[in-house]
Amino acid sequence: MSTGPAKNLHAVGSPPVPRKLNLGCGRFPKDGFVNVDWAKAPGVDVIHDLTELPYPFEDGAFDHIEADHVLEHLPQVFAVMSEIHRLLSPGGRLVLRVPHFSRGFSHPEHKRGFDATFPYYFDPAFPGGYTGTHFVCESVRLRWFAQPYLKKTVLPRPLYDVGRVAGAVIDRAANLSPLVCSRLWCYYVGGFEEIEFVMQRP
């Protein structure tokens, strides 16, 4: 089930719809975003199954899109990336947070993990498999202790604090070169829970 375009979410006279989209918000909606999820829950603005394309928004409707730990659940990653490209305005920014392949299959519903090379497929100069959807990659960042908002709900406070500190140290070393870490030593620290890509639509 899905609602209509984002412009119809608010009645006349209400504040304008934010030009920020949060795909697959689950139980963690973000303030100032249009929050989309497949099930009705507090903070969900639009109910839509993200496996169903197109999404119920107009071309160029958003200046900023985020998707936290969503893409790994979807069967058609490149089609979804093309759809996100459609929804972004020129110059708009995409922030993707997904599981690194070193921990990508720790969840029973994950279909894949991701590597530091993922942005290559959106670079027209890449001869090994450009998808036809152009994004410029601004940054790639590995995180050993990811989703702290979720960790707080399942870990005792001492373990949570230790994880945050250990993660900060490991992340600092890994992000000197995410590509080298991915190829040479990511498994030595038990794998990375997350890799973040910040990309821009040209």
N, C-alpha and C positions, 0 to 999 in steps of 0.2 A: 504494500500500500504506500502511496506517496501523496504529498500535497502538491499544490500548484507552484508556480514560480515564486521565488523569494519575495518579489515585489508585492505579493498578495498576502504575506504573513501578518501584516499589521493593518489595522483599520485606519481610515482617513483621520488625520490629526495626531496620530501617534508618532513617536520618533522614527526617523528613517532607518531602514534595515542596514545593519553594518555591512561593509564591503569586505568582511572577513568570514571565511568558511572553515568549519571544523568538521572533517569527515570522519564518521565512525566514533562519535564522542563517548558512547557507552554511558557509564555512570560518572563521567568526569567532563561535563560540559565546561566550556570556557566563556568567561564574561567577554562581551563585546563581539562575539562571533555568532553566526548562524550555525547552530549545532545540529548535525544530521546523524541519525542512527536508524537501524532497521526496526527497533522496538520502541514503543512509547515508554518514556521514563522522565523523571524530573529534569528539566533543562533542555530536553530535546525539542527543537523548533520544527524540524521537518523529519517525517518518518519516510524512509526510503531504503530499499534493499540495494546496497552498493554494487551488487553483481548485475543489476539491471541498468543498462545504458540506453539512452542518455539520462543524465541526472536532471532533476526538475528545476533547472535554472537557465537563464538566458546567457548567450555568448558574452564573455567579458564582464560577467556580473560581479567579479571579486578582484580585489587588489592583493589579497593575501589568503592563501589556503594552507591549512595544516592537516596532516593525517598521522596520528600517533598509533603505531602498532595495528595498522589496518590492512595495508597492502599485502602482507604475508598471508592473509586469509582469503584473498580474492583470486579467482582462477585466471583472469585475463589482465595481467599486470600492464602490458604495453597499451592495451585498449583503455584501461583506466587512466594511464598517464596522458593519453591523447585527449580524453574527456576532461581531465584537469586542465590541460593546456587550453581547451576551448573555453572553460569557465574563467580563466585568468585574463585580466586586461593586459595589454602590452606593457611590459615592465613589471608586471605583477610577480610576487614571490611565492614560492612553494617551499614548505618545510615538511620533510618526510622523516619520520622516525620509525625504523623497522628493525627486526632482529638481525644481528650479524650472523653469518652462516655458522660461526663457531658455537653458537647457542640457538641457532634458528629453529631447530626441531625439538626443543624441549617442551613445547606446547603441542598437545595431540591434534589440534586443528590447524596448525601451521602448514602451509603448502610449500614454503621455501624459506631460505635465509638469503641475505644480501651481502655483497662484497663492495669494497671501495671502488670497484670498476663499474658499478651500476650506471653512473652518469655518462659513461662513454656512449651508451646506446642512444643518447639524445643529442649527440654532437655530429653534425653533418660531415665533419672531416674524418669520422671514425670508419675505416673500411671494413671492420669486422662485424658489422651488424647494426648500422644506424636504422632506427625504427621509423623515421619520417616525422617524428615529433621533436621539435627543437627546444631544448632548455640549455641555459648556460649555468654550469655548476659554480656556485660561489664558495662553498665549503663542504668538507666531509669531516665528520667527527665521530670517534668511537667512544662508547660509554660502557664501562664494566658494571656499574651499579645504576641501572636505569629505572625509570618509572618510580621515583621516590614517593609520589602521591599514593601509589598502590602498595609499595613496600611498608609504609606506615600502618597499613591496615592489617598486615599479616606477620610482621616481625616484632619481637620484643624490642623495646627502646635501645638497650645496650647493643644488640646485634645490628640494628638499624644504624646507629652512630658509627660502629666499627666499619660497616659496609660503606658508608658515605666517605669516611676518611681513606679507607683502602682504595676505593674507586677513584678518588681524586688523584692519588699518587699514581695508580696504574694508568689512568686516562692521560695524565700529563706526559708520560713516556710514550704511550701508544700514539698520541696525536702529534708527535714530532714528525711522524710519517705513517698515516693510516694504511697506506698501500704496503709498506714494508712490514708493518705489524700483521696485516692480513695474510701476507705470504710466508712470514718466517716464524712468528712467535705468539700468535694469538691464543693458541691452545695451552701454552705454558702457564697461563694465569687462569685457566678454567673457562676460557672463552669470554666473548663480549656480548652482553645482553642487547646492545643497541648500536646501530650505526645511523647517524643523522646526516641527511643531505639537505642543503639549502640551495635552491635552484631558482632561476629567474626566467620568465618567458621573455624572449627578445622583443 
